[in-house]
Amino acid sequence: MNMMDNTAGRESSATRAAYLSLREMILMGTLPAGQKLKIEQLRTLLDTGASPVREALSLLTSDMLVERIDQRGFRAAPASRANFEEILKLRCTLEDMALRQSIEQTTSEWEEQLVLAHHRMKRVAGTDTFEDAHKSFHMTLLSNADSPMLERYCSQLYDLNIRYRYLAAGGPSYQNRDIAAEHEEIFEAAVQGDADRAALALISHYRLTGDYLSTQLSAL
């Protein structure tokens, strides 16, 4: 590998690192929705170059987590009640479809993957690794749909929803929910091959959060 290849590799690695860091900060609210994202401030924060930061922000616009606000500027995608409700509507529609397809095409391999994903999620509840395990469980539910484009849209909608779920997590009425029991109901129905029950449980799981968040976001 020559010097040019080494340089390109380092730049690619730096861009990837900046992308992952910024993505997490936006999803978790460290960079609040609607905040202007200044290249110089971010490069200092991430201890990296301006080019990787700019490239990472461009990648995040494709994820709909960052918006361009002028020819050179960026901001974290705004949050609003209308935006959340659109995300919720799309998730309910697309994941209902994907989950039903997964169950209709049930295989022993998919059931084993689902059992493992559910077990891992329960095991890490309350830890820093829960978010990854939680997404893995939800995406495993849909992974037998044999529809890569549908699964990709569902994954993107999951990520767009995360910021809103973190807004809800601080409220007492949200904390009073038995999230583990909701997951258990979805899981049991799926492994038993009951598509109607599983879909109903999944949509109820999302709408419970949606009802709470719509109230929380009404002032935005």
Secondary structure as a PSIPRED ss2 file (coil, helix, strand):
# PSIPRED VFORMAT (PSIPRED V4.0)

   1 M C   1.000  0.000  0.000
   2 N C   1.000  0.000  0.000
   3 M H   0.000  1.000  0.000
   4 M H   0.000  1.000  0.000
   5 D H   0.000  1.000  0.000
   6 N H   0.000  1.000  0.000
   7 T H   0.000  1.000  0.000
   8 A H   0.000  1.000  0.000
   9 G H   0.000  1.000  0.000
  10 R H   0.000  1.000  0.000
  11 E H   0.000  1.000  0.000
  12 S H   0.000  1.000  0.000
  13 S H   0.000  1.000  0.000
  14 A H   0.000  1.000  0.000
  15 T H   0.000  1.000  0.000
  16 R H   0.000  1.000  0.000
  17 A H   0.000  1.000  0.000
  18 A H   0.000  1.000  0.000
  19 Y H   0.000  1.000  0.000
  20 L H   0.000  1.000  0.000
  21 S H   0.000  1.000  0.000
  22 L H   0.000  1.000  0.000
  23 R H   0.000  1.000  0.000
  24 E H   0.000  1.000  0.000
  25 M H   0.000  1.000  0.000
  26 I H   0.000  1.000  0.000
  27 L H   0.000  1.000  0.000
  28 M H   0.000  1.000  0.000
  29 G C   1.000  0.000  0.000
  30 T C   1.000  0.000  0.000
  31 L C   1.000  0.000  0.000
  32 P C   1.000  0.000  0.000
  33 A C   1.000  0.000  0.000
  34 G C   1.000  0.000  0.000
  35 Q C   1.000  0.000  0.000
  36 K E   0.000  0.000  1.000
  37 L E   0.000  0.000  1.000
  38 K C   1.000  0.000  0.000
  39 I H   0.000  1.000  0.000
  40 E H   0.000  1.000  0.000
  41 Q H   0.000  1.000  0.000
  42 L H   0.000  1.000  0.000
  43 R H   0.000  1.000  0.000
  44 T H   0.000  1.000  0.000
  45 L H   0.000  1.000  0.000
  46 L H   0.000  1.000  0.000
  47 D C   1.000  0.000  0.000
  48 T C   1.000  0.000  0.000
  49 G C   1.000  0.000  0.000
  50 A H   0.000  1.000  0.000
  51 S H   0.000  1.000  0.000
  52 P H   0.000  1.000  0.000
  53 V H   0.000  1.000  0.000
  54 R H   0.000  1.000  0.000
  55 E H   0.000  1.000  0.000
  56 A H   0.000  1.000  0.000
  57 L H   0.000  1.000  0.000
  58 S H   0.000  1.000  0.000
  59 L H   0.000  1.000  0.000
  60 L H   0.000  1.000  0.000
  61 T H   0.000  1.000  0.000
  62 S H   0.000  1.000  0.000
  63 D C   1.000  0.000  0.000
  64 M C   1.000  0.000  0.000
  65 L C   1.000  0.000  0.000
  66 V E   0.000  0.000  1.000
  67 E E   0.000  0.000  1.000
  68 R E   0.000  0.000  1.000
  69 I C   1.000  0.000  0.000
  70 D C   1.000  0.000  0.000
  71 Q C   1.000  0.000  0.000
  72 R C   1.000  0.000  0.000
  73 G C   1.000  0.000  0.000
  74 F E   0.000  0.000  1.000
  75 R E   0.000  0.000  1.000
  76 A E   0.000  0.000  1.000
  77 A C   1.000  0.000  0.000
  78 P C   1.000  0.000  0.000
  79 A C   1.000  0.000  0.000
  80 S C   1.000  0.000  0.000
  81 R H   0.000  1.000  0.000
  82 A H   0.000  1.000  0.000
  83 N H   0.000  1.000  0.000
  84 F H   0.000  1.000  0.000
  85 E H   0.000  1.000  0.000
  86 E H   0.000  1.000  0.000
  87 I H   0.000  1.000  0.000
  88 L H   0.000  1.000  0.000
  89 K H   0.000  1.000  0.000
  90 L H   0.000  1.000  0.000
  91 R H   0.000  1.000  0.000
  92 C H   0.000  1.000  0.000
  93 T H   0.000  1.000  0.000
  94 L H   0.000  1.000  0.000
  95 E H   0.000  1.000  0.000
  96 D H   0.000  1.000  0.000
  97 M H   0.000  1.000  0.000
  98 A H   0.000  1.000  0.000
  99 L H   0.000  1.000  0.000
 100 R H   0.000  1.000  0.000
 101 Q H   0.000  1.000  0.000
 102 S H   0.000  1.000  0.000
 103 I H   0.000  1.000  0.000
 104 E H   0.000  1.000  0.000
 105 Q C   1.000  0.000  0.000
 106 T C   1.000  0.000  0.000
 107 T C   1.000  0.000  0.000
 108 S H   0.000  1.000  0.000
 109 E H   0.000  1.000  0.000
 110 W H   0.000  1.000  0.000
 111 E H   0.000  1.000  0.000
 112 E H   0.000  1.000  0.000
 113 Q H   0.000  1.000  0.000
 114 L H   0.000  1.000  0.000
 115 V H   0.000  1.000  0.000
 116 L H   0.000  1.000  0.000
 117 A H   0.000  1.000  0.000
 118 H H   0.000  1.000  0.000
 119 H H   0.000  1.000  0.000
 120 R H   0.000  1.000  0.000
 121 M H   0.000  1.000  0.000
 122 K H   0.000  1.000  0.000
 123 R H   0.000  1.000  0.000
 124 V C   1.000  0.000  0.000
 125 A C   1.000  0.000  0.000
 126 G C   1.000  0.000  0.000
 127 T C   1.000  0.000  0.000
 128 D C   1.000  0.000  0.000
 129 T C   1.000  0.000  0.000
 130 F H   0.000  1.000  0.000
 131 E H   0.000  1.000  0.000
 132 D H   0.000  1.000  0.000
 133 A H   0.000  1.000  0.000
 134 H H   0.000  1.000  0.000
 135 K H   0.000  1.000  0.000
 136 S H   0.000  1.000  0.000
 137 F H   0.000  1.000  0.000
 138 H H   0.000  1.000  0.000
 139 M H   0.000  1.000  0.000
 140 T H   0.000  1.000  0.000
 141 L H   0.000  1.000  0.000
 142 L H   0.000  1.000  0.000
 143 S C   1.000  0.000  0.000
 144 N C   1.000  0.000  0.000
 145 A C   1.000  0.000  0.000
 146 D C   1.000  0.000  0.000
 147 S C   1.000  0.000  0.000
 148 P H   0.000  1.000  0.000
 149 M H   0.000  1.000  0.000
 150 L H   0.000  1.000  0.000
 151 E H   0.000  1.000  0.000
 152 R H   0.000  1.000  0.000
 153 Y H   0.000  1.000  0.000
 154 C H   0.000  1.000  0.000
 155 S H   0.000  1.000  0.000
 156 Q H   0.000  1.000  0.000
 157 L H   0.000  1.000  0.000
 158 Y H   0.000  1.000  0.000
 159 D H   0.000  1.000  0.000
 160 L H   0.000  1.000  0.000
 161 N H   0.000  1.000  0.000
 162 I H   0.000  1.000  0.000
 163 R H   0.000  1.000  0.000
 164 Y H   0.000  1.000  0.000
 165 R H   0.000  1.000  0.000
 166 Y H   0.000  1.000  0.000
 167 L H   0.000  1.000  0.000
 168 A H   0.000  1.000  0.000
 169 A H   0.000  1.000  0.000
 170 G C   1.000  0.000  0.000
 171 G C   1.000  0.000  0.000
 172 P H   0.000  1.000  0.000
 173 S H   0.000  1.000  0.000
 174 Y H   0.000  1.000  0.000
 175 Q H   0.000  1.000  0.000
 176 N C   1.000  0.000  0.000
 177 R C   1.000  0.000  0.000
 178 D C   1.000  0.000  0.000
 179 I H   0.000  1.000  0.000
 180 A H   0.000  1.000  0.000
 181 A H   0.000  1.000  0.000
 182 E H   0.000  1.000  0.000
 183 H H   0.000  1.000  0.000
 184 E H   0.000  1.000  0.000
 185 E H   0.000  1.000  0.000
 186 I H   0.000  1.000  0.000
 187 F H   0.000  1.000  0.000
 188 E H   0.000  1.000  0.000
 189 A H   0.000  1.000  0.000
 190 A H   0.000  1.000  0.000
 191 V H   0.000  1.000  0.000
 192 Q C   1.000  0.000  0.000
 193 G C   1.000  0.000  0.000
 194 D C   1.000  0.000  0.000
 195 A H   0.000  1.000  0.000
 196 D H   0.000  1.000  0.000
 197 R H   0.000  1.000  0.000
 198 A H   0.000  1.000  0.000
 199 A H   0.000  1.000  0.000
 200 L H   0.000  1.000  0.000
 201 A H   0.000  1.000  0.000
 202 L H   0.000  1.000  0.000
 203 I H   0.000  1.000  0.000
 204 S H   0.000  1.000  0.000
 205 H H   0.000  1.000  0.000
 206 Y H   0.000  1.000  0.000
 207 R H   0.000  1.000  0.000
 208 L H   0.000  1.000  0.000
 209 T H   0.000  1.000  0.000
 210 G H   0.000  1.000  0.000
 211 D H   0.000  1.000  0.000
 212 Y H   0.000  1.000  0.000
 213 L H   0.000  1.000  0.000
 214 S H   0.000  1.000  0.000
 215 T H   0.000  1.000  0.000
 216 Q H   0.000  1.000  0.000
 217 L C   1.000  0.000  0.000
 218 S C   1.000  0.000  0.000
 219 A C   1.000  0.000  0.000
 220 L C   1.000  0.000  0.000
